[in-house]
Amino acid sequence: MVIFISAGSGCALEIKLENSLSVQECVEDPHIVHTLPVLVVHAHSSCNCRCIMCDIWKTREAKIFRVSDLEPQLESIRQLGVRWIVFSGGEPLMNPELPQLCSILGDAGIRLTLLSTGLLLKKCASSVAASFDDVIVSLDGPPAVHDAIRRVEGAFGLLQGGICALREVRRDIQITARSTVQKANHKHLLETARAAKLLQLNGISFLAADLTSSAFNRSLIWPTSRQAEIGLSLLESRVLDDQIETLIRDSKEEFDAGFIAESPAKLRRIARHFRVQLGLESAESPVCNAPWTSAVIEADGEIRPCFFHQSIGNLRNASLEAILNGAKGLYFRKSLDMATNSVCRNCVCSLNYRP
């Protein structure tokens, strides 16, 4: 998650008042986290899909982020000025304490987003409508492709029914889709965008499948053989190039209206990512300041600077603020050279948040 925030003298004064840091400290050490606009919280470690590009569903021990985990962090969240929390997972709707978590955070005026497979939306429609400002659902393609990738019979129909149920409860709620591009759907980008329209979604975004990190419950980085199952061959990468150009050519209205979130340049970067994996181009880090302005909380309390980098501490042992600005967190940010770091160079998910 990437956020760009300007920091002027007014900001330094505000930090001094809230965190008892001098203006000199604020200026001298840019690696101290004074404000954290965005948090991603993994509400549940398990999932109700068995997606071919993900290992989260393989977890043996189901863990949830509880109210008892949140309550000791509320003051730290306030001090850090958190404005937006995205509940992810696993599947967040599998967490029975999710409505209470949302109630506590909603009372604090924090924007809440649900990132979901959509399979439980119909069952939880009333709760979701009451708890969240917006919803992002996973969409892997037209119905048959989506079901095959999710490995859940009737997954597209369940998603469609959930969206309809949610609209019935709250017609104005913003619901968008996120589609992960990989071998099984690289021929279907235009059809995927049309499926999003069929589902009466407010928009869709695309990103490349992550092939090289230890995120998403991977105990080890995938071997080359596993990467090849999800990544593209040279011929397939050319097919993806054609799909992207077709999407750009045939969806001018959707781009102009913002229905498709990425610009043509960002869509073409997805194809470039797969060429990098084939050794045809050099990896290149995207513009990013996520470790300085956002964090990821896993269901067991582990804190990551982003989805892909390793943990810097656990909420069970200290406050969020103390972990971010503790020795390990500070060392990570001070020593991180994004231009040369292999995790950053292969990053598939770089967002630009402007408050």
N, C-alpha and C positions, 0 to 999 in steps of 0.2 A: 504494500500500500504506500503510495508516494504522495507527500503533501509539501507544498511550497508556501511558506509564510514569510512575509517581510518582517524584519526586526529592526525597529528604529529606536530612538531615545525614549519615546513614550513607552514602548514595550519593556525596555530595561527598567524603567521606573516602576511599572506594574509588577514586574518580577521581584523587584526589591521589596515591595510591600507584601507580596503573597508568600514569598519563600525565604525572607530574611537574608537574601544575597545582595551584596553590594553591586553597584553599577560596574565597578572595576572588575569584579569576578565574572559578571555577565559578559563583559567585553573580552576578557583575557582567555576564557575557556569556552569555546563554542560547542564543546562536546557535552556540556552539562545540559540535561533535558529539563527545561523550565516549563514548557507547555507540551501537551500530548493530545492533539486534536482527535486522533482516531485510535480506537482499540478494536481488535478482532478477538472475540471470545469463542473458543471451541466449547460449546455447551454440552456436547456428548461425544464420546470418543468412538462410538460405533455408528453404523449406517444401515439403512434399510434397502440399499442397492448393493449390487456386486459388480460395480463398473470395471471394465477390462483394463482401464488405464490407472486404476487407483488401488491402493492396498489398505485403505482405512477399514473396510469391511472385514478384513482378516483379523482384526484385533481380538484377542481372546478374553480380555478383561474390560468390561464396560465401565467407563468412568464418566461422571457428570460433574459439571461446575455447579456448585450448590449456593444457596442463599448464605450459608455459613461461610463460604469462601469469599463471597462478595462483601458482606457487611464490614469486615475489618479493613477493607480497601476503599470504603466510600470517602473517607477524608482525603486519602491520597489521590483518588480520582478527582475530587473537587479541587485540590491544590494544583493538580496538573492541568486543570481546565479542559478535561475530556468533553468533547462536544458530540461525538458520533461513535456508537458502538455497533459493530456488525457481529451478529450471532451466527457462527458457522459450526462445523463439526468435522466428521460425522454428520448426523442429522439432528439439528437442534430440537426439533419437535418431539424427539424421543425423551427429552429431559422433562420429567414431571414438574420440576420447580421453575421452568422457563417463564410461565405467566407471572410468578411472584418476583423473579429477577427483573422482568420488564417493568413491573409496577414500581419497584424501588427506583430504578434508573429513570423511568419516565417522569416520576415525581421530581427528579433532579433536573429536568429539562433537557435531557440528553436524547439526541436523535437515535432511533433504534431501527436497524435493518435486519431482516431475516434472510439468510442464505440457505436454501432448502432444495432437496430433491423433488419436492412437491407431492410426494406420495401420500402424505398425511394432511395435506391442506384441507381437504373436504372435511375430515374428522375434526380438525382444529380450527375451522374457519372463523368461528366467533371469537375465539381467544386471540388468533392472529390479528384479526381486524381491530380488536381492542388494544393490542399490545404494541404493534409495529407501525412505523411511519411508512415503510416501503418493504417490498419483498423481491428477492432475486431468486429465480428458479433455474435449475439446470436443464438445458435443452440440447440434446446431442444430434438432432436431425429430424427428418420426417418420421412418422410413427414407427415403421418397421426398423429403421436404423436406430432410433432412440431406444426402443425396447431391447434390441440386440446388444447395444453397448451397455445398457443398465443391467442386462441379464435378469430382468423382471418382466414376466408376461403381463401385458396390458399396462405397462408403465406410462405410456403416452396418454392413454385413456384416463388413468388415475390423475395424472397431472392436469389434464383438461377439465376433469370434473372438479378438482380442487380449486382451480382458478375461477370456474363458474360459481362455485359455492362461496368463495371469498368475495367475488363481485356482488353477489346477492346481498351479502351482509353489509358491505361497504363499497359502493360502486366507484368511488373516487380514489381508492388506494392504488398507489403506483406499483405495478408488477412488471418486472423486466426479466429477461433471460440471459444466461451466460452459457456459451457453447465452447467446449474444449475441442480444438481441431487435432485430429490424429488419423491414423491409417484407416480406421473403420468409417470415418465420415468425411474424408477430405474431398470426396467427389460431390458433396451435397451441401455446400455452403449456401447457395441460392435457395435450395429447397428448405434449408433450416430457417433462413430468414422468412420465407413464406409461411413456414409452420408457426413461427412466432406471431405473424399477422393473423393466422387462422385461430390461434389461441387468444386473440384479442389482448396481446401484451402491449406494454407501452414502449418497448424497445428490446434490443438484443446487442450483446457484445460478444466478441470472439477472442480467444487466446489460444496459443499453442500448448499442447500437452507438455508437462514437465517430464523430462526423460533422465535427468542427471543428478537431481538433488536427493537428499535423505528425508525430505518432507513427506507428509501424507502416510505416516505409519510405516515407512520403509526402514527396516533395521539396518539395511546395507544399501548403498547406491546400486541401482540396477546394473547387472552385467550387460555386455553388448548385445547378447542374444535377446534379452528381455526388452531392451531399448528398441531393437529392430521390430518387435511385435507391435509396438505402438507408433514408432517413428515411420518416416516415409522412405521409400526407395527413390532412386534418381528419377525413374519414370513417374512415380507417384507425386514427386515434388513438382514436376512439370504440369501434371494434371491439376494440382493445387494452384499453381500460378494461373492456369486458365480459368479455374473456378473463381478466383479472386477478381480477375479482370472482368469476368462475366457478371459477378455480383456488383462491381463498381459501375459497369456499363448499364445494367438493367435495373438498378435501384437508385437512380438519381434522386427521386422524390424522397426515398427513405433516408438517404444521406442528408439531404437538405433539411429534413424535418428533425434530424437527430435520432431517428428510430434505430439506425445502425450507429452504435456508439463510436466506433473507430473511424478515423480518417482513412482514405485510401492508402496513405503512406504507412499507417500502422498495420493495416491488413497485409500489406506487402512484407512487412517485417516478420509476420507469422511464417510466411513461406521461407524467408531468409533463415529463420531459426532452424528449420529442418535441413536446409543446405549446410548450415554450420555443423549439424550433427553428422552429416555425410562427409565432412572434411572438405567441402567445396568452397567455403568462405571462413573467414576468421571470426571468432566470437567477439562480441562488442557489448559492453555494459550499457544499459539504458540510463537516461538521466534519472536519478533517484536520490531521495533523502529520507527514505523510510525509517532507518534506524534512529534518526534524530527526532522524528515527529509521529511515530506510530509504534505499536507493539502488538504481539500476538500472545494471548493467554490460552494455553492448552487446558484440557479438562482436568488434568491432574495438578494444575497450578504452575507448570513450567512457563517461563517467559522467554519468548524468542524476539529478536529485533525485527524479524519479518517472517514470512512463512518458511523461508529456505535456510536461514542461518541457525546455528546451534543455540541452545538455551543459555541464558546468562543468569538464571536464578529461579527460585520457586516461591510463589506467594505464601506458601505454608510457613516459610521461614522469615519473611520480611515483607515490608510494604512495597507496592509497585514502584513508588518514587525512590525508595532506598535501593531497590534492585537496579533500576535504570541508571542511577547515579552512583552505584557502588563500584568497587574496584574492577570487577569483571566487565560490567557494562561500559564504564568509561574506557577501559583498555580496548575493548572491542571497537568502539567508535573511533578512538584515536588512531588505532592501527589499521583500520579498514581502508584499503586503497581499491575503490570500486573498479577502476580502470584495469587492474591486474587480477583482482580476486576472481577465482574460477566460478564461484557460486553466482556472483553478480554478472559475470560475463555470459552466463547461460540462463539468466533470469527470463521467465516467460510472463511475469505479472508485474508490471510497473504502472501504477496509476498516478495521475496528477490531480491532487485535491486542492482546490482553491476555496478558502472560506468565503 
